[in-house]
Amino acid sequence: MSEITVPLLDLKAQYAPIREEIRAAIDEVCDAQWFVLGPNVTALEEELAAYTGAKHAIGCGSGSDAILLALMALDIGCNGGHNGRVLCPSYTFFATGGSTARLGAFPVYVDIDPVTYNMDPEKTREAARNTENLAAIMPVHLFGQCVDMTVYREIADEFGVPLIEDAAQAIGSKDETGAMAGTRGDAGCFSFFPSKNLGGFGEGGLVTTNDDETAHRLKLLRVHGMEPKYYHAMLGLNSRLDAIQAAVLRVKLRSLEAWHEGRRANAAFYDKAFADAGARTTATPLGAGGDLPLRTPAPAVDGARHIYNQYVIRVPADLRDDLRAHLGSKNIGTEVYYPVPLHMQACFAWLNQPEGTLPESEAAARETIALPVYPELTDEQKQHVVDSVVGYLRDHAGSTSVRGGVAGSAAG
């Protein structure tokens, strides 16, 4: 058993250098005894609006609630447009489709681009043409890399529907124009779950928008649609951001850019080390150089910025779970994001998108592994990850799947 330990995420290492700042911020909230919304939440909203470049930022209870609120503010689901269809990816966290269905709207799952793992824009356009009662398009900026927002903005405008950005994993990521995630759609949805690049001490979320009326509706909807007190013009929910979460996030926001750069540096370390060992990126056609059965994340396009909420590698499906077990034996934490695409989840069987309908999403679910990439990693820890991955794959280079190529369903 190796003496080097590399957890998938080490929040204690992040907390240690900012502990006193956070404790002081929490003490201020405790002394003020203002625990829900209030000055800290308002200040955080202003700071995050300035950071992202959005006109408005509205805090809420969670990233899942952020999606709910965005849909509701745009009259999709229960507040209007019953049974409307929302195009979204299947290869993503459950909240994307779950929040849509919870409002009485229908998620229509679209396959991904195997290079970026983001929803494929051309398949989205085709799905929009073939979908009756289309209500919205909701791409996900998966793993910290933006979709092509220029193309998605064109598609949404072409079909006359709102564009909602699920940016839960992408605060601080930039698209091909250099714009921050959450600023070019009609609404952007963020999560402050502790594992995110900007994570709180519990649940929290945010919705960004550049539209004054949408912002006003969001502020009402998060407090049961209430204005003034005890008068309800619309059906909302209780999704107020806690002041303690806002205070913690305000402290952490000061370090966010440095943390992004730390993750990007760690990703670059992995990219080079794996390439030197014979790996290729997901953008490299099969058969084009490299002899290691491993694919690394494709780099962001020119002008864009990947913030690596996750660093996801791809290996042949019949090696993936054994590789994870091997890494576990080396004290290396990993995760599979996501083992079951949403269209294959039992609760969505009623949508009639069975296994085989979204082949790229299904292949990614079988072949991907997330490796530790948090900014506090040491070079020794990163090298241990690389050596353990490469050593295992080289030892298994005689398998049929390896001789046949890496992740045969990937781009090429």
C-alpha positions as CSV (number, residue, x, y, z in Angstrom):
1,M,0.0,0.0,0.0
2,S,1.4,3.4,-1.0
3,E,2.2,5.9,1.7
4,I,1.2,8.8,-0.6
5,T,-2.5,9.6,-0.3
6,V,-4.4,11.7,-2.9
7,P,-8.1,12.3,-2.1
8,L,-10.4,13.2,-4.9
9,L,-10.9,16.6,-3.1
10,D,-9.2,18.0,0.0
11,L,-11.4,20.8,1.5
12,K,-9.3,20.8,4.6
13,A,-6.3,21.9,2.6
14,Q,-8.3,24.7,1.1
15,Y,-9.7,25.8,4.5
16,A,-6.5,26.0,6.4
17,P,-5.0,29.2,5.0
18,I,-8.3,31.1,5.1
19,R,-9.6,29.7,8.4
20,E,-9.3,32.9,10.4
21,E,-11.0,35.0,7.7
22,I,-13.9,32.6,7.5
23,R,-14.3,32.3,11.3
24,A,-14.3,36.1,11.6
25,A,-16.9,36.4,8.8
26,I,-19.1,33.8,10.5
27,D,-18.7,35.6,13.9
28,E,-20.0,38.8,12.3
29,V,-23.1,37.0,11.1
30,C,-23.7,35.5,14.5
31,D,-23.2,38.9,16.2
32,A,-25.7,40.5,13.8
33,Q,-28.2,37.6,14.1
34,W,-29.3,38.2,10.5
35,F,-29.2,34.6,9.1
36,V,-31.4,34.7,6.0
37,L,-30.8,37.0,3.0
38,G,-29.8,40.4,4.3
39,P,-26.6,42.5,3.9
40,N,-24.2,39.6,3.4
41,V,-26.3,38.1,0.7
42,T,-26.8,41.4,-1.1
43,A,-23.0,42.1,-1.0
44,L,-22.3,38.6,-2.4
45,E,-24.8,39.1,-5.2
46,E,-23.2,42.4,-6.1
47,E,-19.7,40.9,-6.0
48,L,-20.7,38.0,-8.1
49,A,-22.5,40.2,-10.6
50,A,-19.3,42.2,-11.0
51,Y,-17.1,39.0,-11.2
52,T,-19.2,37.3,-13.9
53,G,-20.1,40.5,-15.8
54,A,-23.8,39.8,-15.4
55,K,-26.2,42.7,-14.7
56,H,-28.0,40.8,-11.9
57,A,-27.1,38.0,-9.6
58,I,-29.7,36.5,-7.3
59,G,-28.8,34.1,-4.5
60,C,-30.9,31.0,-3.7
61,G,-30.9,27.8,-1.7
62,S,-29.1,25.4,-4.1
63,G,-27.9,24.8,-7.6
64,S,-31.0,22.7,-8.2
65,D,-33.2,25.5,-7.0
66,A,-31.3,27.9,-9.3
67,I,-32.5,25.8,-12.3
68,L,-36.1,25.6,-10.9
69,L,-36.2,29.4,-10.3
70,A,-34.8,30.2,-13.8
71,L,-37.4,28.0,-15.5
72,M,-40.1,29.5,-13.4
73,A,-39.0,33.0,-14.0
74,L,-39.2,32.3,-17.7
75,D,-42.7,30.9,-17.5
76,I,-41.7,27.3,-18.2
77,G,-43.6,24.6,-16.3
78,C,-45.9,25.3,-13.5
79,N,-46.1,29.1,-14.0
80,G,-47.0,28.8,-17.6
81,G,-46.3,26.6,-20.7
82,H,-47.4,23.3,-19.1
83,N,-45.9,20.3,-20.9
84,G,-43.3,22.4,-22.7
85,R,-40.2,20.6,-23.9
86,V,-36.7,21.6,-22.7
87,L,-33.6,20.4,-24.6
88,C,-30.8,19.4,-22.3
89,P,-28.0,16.9,-22.1
90,S,-28.4,13.4,-20.6
91,Y,-24.7,13.2,-19.6
92,T,-24.9,15.5,-16.6
93,F,-25.9,15.8,-12.9
94,F,-29.5,14.8,-12.2
95,A,-30.7,18.4,-11.3
96,T,-30.6,19.5,-15.0
97,G,-33.4,17.1,-16.0
98,G,-34.9,16.6,-12.5
99,S,-35.7,20.3,-12.0
100,T,-37.2,20.5,-15.4
101,A,-39.5,17.5,-14.8
102,R,-40.5,18.7,-11.4
103,L,-42.1,21.7,-12.9
104,G,-44.3,19.7,-15.2
105,A,-42.1,20.4,-18.3
106,F,-40.5,17.6,-20.3
107,P,-36.8,17.2,-20.6
108,V,-35.8,16.1,-24.1
109,Y,-32.3,14.6,-23.9
110,V,-29.7,15.4,-26.5
111,D,-26.5,13.6,-27.1
112,I,-23.0,15.0,-26.4
113,D,-20.0,15.9,-28.4
114,P,-17.4,13.2,-27.4
115,V,-14.6,15.7,-27.5
116,T,-15.9,18.2,-24.9
117,Y,-18.7,16.1,-23.3
118,N,-20.9,19.1,-23.7
119,M,-24.3,18.9,-25.5
120,D,-23.7,18.7,-29.2
121,P,-24.9,21.9,-30.8
122,E,-25.8,20.4,-34.2
123,K,-27.7,17.6,-32.5
124,T,-29.4,20.3,-30.5
125,R,-30.5,22.1,-33.6
126,E,-31.8,18.9,-35.1
127,A,-33.7,18.1,-31.9
128,A,-35.2,21.7,-31.9
129,R,-36.5,21.1,-35.4
130,N,-38.2,17.9,-34.4
131,T,-39.6,18.9,-31.0
132,E,-43.2,20.2,-30.7
133,N,-44.0,22.8,-28.0
134,L,-40.3,23.6,-27.5
135,A,-40.0,25.8,-24.4
136,A,-36.3,26.3,-23.7
137,I,-32.8,25.1,-24.5
138,M,-30.6,24.4,-21.5
139,P,-27.0,23.4,-22.2
140,V,-24.6,22.4,-19.4
141,H,-21.1,23.8,-19.2
142,L,-19.8,20.4,-18.0
143,F,-16.7,19.9,-15.9
144,G,-15.9,23.6,-16.1
145,Q,-15.7,24.1,-19.9
146,C,-18.3,26.3,-21.7
147,V,-20.4,25.2,-24.6
148,D,-20.1,27.2,-27.8
149,M,-22.4,30.0,-26.6
150,T,-22.3,31.8,-30.0
151,V,-23.9,28.8,-31.7
152,Y,-26.3,28.2,-28.8
153,R,-27.4,31.8,-28.8
154,E,-28.1,31.5,-32.5
155,I,-30.1,28.3,-32.1
156,A,-32.2,29.7,-29.3
157,D,-32.9,32.9,-31.3
158,E,-33.7,30.9,-34.4
159,F,-36.5,28.9,-32.5
160,G,-37.6,31.8,-30.4
161,V,-37.0,30.2,-27.0
162,P,-35.1,31.1,-23.9
163,L,-31.5,29.9,-23.4
164,I,-30.7,28.8,-19.9
165,E,-27.1,28.1,-19.0
166,D,-26.6,25.3,-16.4
167,A,-23.2,26.7,-15.1
168,A,-23.3,24.7,-11.8
169,Q,-19.7,23.5,-12.5
170,A,-18.5,26.5,-14.4
171,I,-18.2,29.7,-12.3
172,G,-15.3,31.6,-13.8
173,S,-15.1,29.6,-17.0
174,K,-15.1,31.6,-20.3
175,D,-16.6,30.9,-23.7
176,E,-15.0,31.4,-27.1
177,T,-15.6,35.1,-27.0
178,G,-14.1,35.5,-23.5
179,A,-17.4,36.0,-21.8
180,M,-18.0,34.4,-18.5
181,A,-20.4,31.5,-18.1
182,G,-23.9,32.6,-17.2
183,T,-23.8,36.0,-19.0
184,R,-25.0,35.2,-22.6
185,G,-28.1,33.2,-21.9
186,D,-31.4,34.5,-20.6
187,A,-30.4,33.0,-17.2
188,G,-27.3,31.3,-15.8
189,C,-27.6,28.8,-13.0
190,F,-24.8,28.2,-10.4
191,S,-24.2,25.9,-7.5
192,F,-22.1,26.5,-4.4
193,F,-22.1,22.9,-3.3
194,P,-18.9,22.4,-1.3
195,S,-17.1,20.4,-4.1
196,K,-17.4,23.3,-6.6
197,N,-14.6,25.6,-7.4
198,L,-16.5,28.2,-5.3
199,G,-18.1,26.1,-2.6
200,G,-19.8,27.0,0.6
201,F,-20.2,25.3,3.9
202,G,-23.4,23.6,2.8
203,E,-26.0,24.2,0.0
204,G,-26.3,27.4,-2.0
205,G,-27.0,28.6,-5.5
206,L,-27.2,31.7,-7.7
207,V,-29.0,32.8,-10.9
208,T,-27.6,35.4,-13.2
209,T,-29.5,37.4,-15.8
210,N,-29.1,40.6,-17.8
211,D,-32.9,41.2,-17.9
212,D,-34.4,43.5,-15.2
213,E,-37.9,41.9,-15.3
214,T,-36.4,38.3,-15.0
215,A,-34.3,39.5,-12.1
216,H,-37.3,40.9,-10.4
217,R,-39.3,37.7,-10.9
218,L,-36.4,35.6,-9.5
219,K,-36.3,37.7,-6.3
220,L,-40.0,37.2,-5.8
221,L,-40.0,33.5,-6.7
222,R,-37.3,32.6,-4.1
223,V,-39.6,34.0,-1.3
224,H,-42.8,32.2,-2.3
225,G,-43.7,34.8,-5.0
226,M,-44.3,37.3,-2.2
227,E,-44.5,41.1,-2.6
228,P,-45.3,42.8,-0.3
229,K,-45.1,40.5,2.7
230,Y,-47.9,37.9,2.8
231,Y,-49.2,38.9,-0.7
232,H,-48.5,36.4,-3.4
233,A,-48.7,37.3,-7.1
234,M,-47.2,34.1,-8.3
235,L,-46.5,30.6,-7.1
236,G,-42.9,30.5,-5.8
237,L,-40.8,28.5,-3.3
238,N,-38.7,29.0,-0.3
239,S,-35.2,29.2,-1.6
240,R,-33.4,31.9,0.2
241,L,-29.6,32.0,0.6
242,D,-28.3,31.8,4.2
243,A,-26.2,34.7,5.4
244,I,-23.6,32.4,6.8
245,Q,-23.2,30.8,3.3
246,A,-22.9,34.2,1.8
247,A,-20.3,35.3,4.3
248,V,-18.2,32.2,3.6
249,L,-18.5,32.6,-0.1
250,R,-17.4,36.2,0.0
251,V,-14.2,35.2,1.7
252,K,-13.6,32.4,-0.7
253,L,-14.4,34.6,-3.7
254,R,-11.2,36.5,-3.0
255,S,-9.1,33.4,-3.8
256,L,-11.2,32.0,-6.7
257,E,-9.0,33.2,-9.5
258,A,-5.9,31.8,-7.8
259,W,-7.7,28.5,-7.3
260,H,-8.7,28.4,-11.0
261,E,-5.1,28.9,-12.0
262,G,-4.0,26.2,-9.6
263,R,-6.5,23.7,-11.2
264,R,-5.4,24.8,-14.7
265,A,-1.7,24.3,-13.8
266,N,-2.5,20.8,-12.4
267,A,-4.4,19.9,-15.5
268,A,-1.5,21.0,-17.6
269,F,0.8,18.8,-15.5
270,Y,-1.4,15.8,-16.2
271,D,-1.8,16.7,-19.9
272,K,2.0,16.7,-20.4
273,A,2.8,13.7,-18.2
274,F,0.1,11.6,-19.9
275,A,1.1,12.8,-23.4
276,D,4.7,11.9,-22.7
277,A,3.5,8.4,-21.7
278,G,1.7,8.0,-25.0
279,A,-1.8,9.3,-24.3
280,R,-3.9,11.4,-26.6
281,T,-6.6,14.0,-26.0
282,T,-10.3,13.4,-26.8
283,A,-9.8,15.7,-29.9
284,T,-7.2,13.4,-31.5
285,P,-8.6,11.0,-34.1
286,L,-8.2,7.3,-33.3
287,G,-5.0,5.9,-34.8
288,A,-3.3,9.3,-34.8
289,G,-0.2,8.7,-32.6
290,G,0.0,7.6,-29.0
291,D,0.1,4.0,-27.7
292,L,-1.4,4.4,-24.2
293,P,-5.1,3.5,-24.0
294,L,-6.0,6.8,-22.4
295,R,-7.5,10.0,-23.6
296,T,-7.2,13.3,-21.7
297,P,-9.5,16.4,-21.8
298,A,-9.4,18.4,-25.0
299,P,-8.0,21.9,-24.5
300,A,-10.4,24.8,-24.5
301,V,-10.8,26.6,-27.9
302,D,-9.0,29.9,-28.4
303,G,-10.4,32.7,-26.3
304,A,-12.1,30.3,-23.9
305,R,-11.0,29.2,-20.4
306,H,-11.5,25.8,-18.8
307,I,-11.6,26.0,-15.0
308,Y,-11.4,22.2,-14.4
309,N,-14.1,21.6,-11.9
310,Q,-13.2,18.0,-12.9
311,Y,-10.3,16.5,-14.7
312,V,-11.8,13.6,-16.6
313,I,-9.8,10.9,-18.5
314,R,-11.2,8.3,-20.8
315,V,-10.2,4.6,-21.0
316,P,-11.6,1.5,-22.5
317,A,-14.9,0.5,-20.8
318,D,-13.6,-3.0,-19.8
319,L,-10.7,-1.5,-18.0
320,R,-12.4,1.5,-16.3
321,D,-13.7,-0.1,-13.1
322,D,-10.5,-2.2,-12.6
323,L,-8.4,1.0,-13.0
324,R,-10.5,2.7,-10.4
325,A,-10.0,-0.2,-8.0
326,H,-6.3,-0.1,-8.7
327,L,-6.1,3.6,-8.0
328,G,-8.1,3.1,-4.8
329,S,-5.4,0.5,-3.7
330,K,-2.9,3.3,-4.2
331,N,-4.8,5.7,-2.0
332,I,-6.0,7.8,-4.9
333,G,-9.5,9.0,-4.9
334,T,-11.6,8.9,-8.1
335,E,-15.2,9.3,-9.2
336,V,-17.3,8.5,-12.2
337,Y,-19.3,11.5,-13.5
338,Y,-21.8,10.1,-14.5
339,P,-22.3,6.3,-14.5
340,V,-25.9,6.3,-15.7
341,P,-27.1,9.0,-18.2
342,L,-30.4,10.7,-17.3
343,H,-32.3,9.1,-20.2
344,M,-31.5,5.7,-18.7
345,Q,-32.5,6.5,-15.2
346,A,-35.6,4.6,-14.0
347,C,-37.5,7.7,-13.1
348,F,-37.3,9.0,-16.7
349,A,-38.5,5.8,-18.4
350,W,-41.7,7.6,-19.3
351,L,-39.8,9.8,-21.7
352,N,-39.2,6.8,-24.0
353,Q,-35.5,7.5,-24.7
354,P,-34.2,4.0,-24.0
355,E,-30.6,2.7,-24.0
356,G,-29.0,3.0,-27.4
357,T,-30.7,6.3,-28.3
358,L,-27.8,8.5,-27.1
359,P,-24.7,6.5,-27.9
360,E,-22.0,9.1,-27.1
361,S,-23.6,9.8,-23.6
362,E,-23.7,6.1,-22.9
363,A,-20.1,5.5,-24.0
364,A,-18.9,8.4,-21.9
365,A,-20.7,6.9,-18.9
366,R,-18.8,3.6,-19.4
367,E,-15.4,5.0,-20.1
368,T,-14.7,8.1,-18.0
369,I,-12.9,8.7,-14.6
370,A,-12.4,11.9,-12.7
371,L,-8.9,12.3,-11.2
372,P,-7.9,14.7,-8.3
373,V,-7.2,18.2,-9.7
374,Y,-7.8,20.5,-6.7
375,P,-5.3,23.4,-6.5
376,E,-3.6,22.3,-3.3
377,L,-2.2,19.1,-4.9
378,T,1.6,18.7,-4.6
379,D,3.8,17.6,-7.5
380,E,4.5,14.4,-5.6
381,Q,0.8,13.7,-5.4
382,K,0.2,14.4,-9.1
383,Q,3.1,12.3,-10.1
384,H,1.8,9.5,-8.0
385,V,-1.5,9.7,-9.8
386,V,0.2,9.7,-13.2
387,D,2.5,6.8,-12.4
388,S,-0.4,4.7,-11.0
389,V,-2.6,5.3,-14.0
390,V,0.2,4.7,-16.6
391,G,1.6,1.7,-14.7
392,Y,-1.8,0.0,-14.7
393,L,-2.6,0.7,-18.3
394,R,0.8,-0.5,-19.5
395,D,0.4,-3.7,-17.5
396,H,-2.9,-4.3,-19.3
397,A,-1.7,-3.3,-22.8
398,G,-2.2,-6.8,-24.1
399,S,-6.0,-6.7,-23.7
400,T,-8.2,-6.8,-26.7
401,S,-9.8,-3.4,-26.0
402,V,-6.3,-1.8,-25.8
403,R,-5.1,-3.3,-29.1
404,G,-8.3,-2.2,-30.7
405,G,-7.9,1.5,-29.7
406,V,-8.8,3.8,-26.9
407,A,-12.5,4.4,-26.2
408,G,-13.6,3.5,-29.7
409,S,-16.8,5.5,-29.5
410,A,-14.8,8.7,-29.0
411,A,-14.3,11.3,-31.7
412,G,-12.3,10.3,-34.7
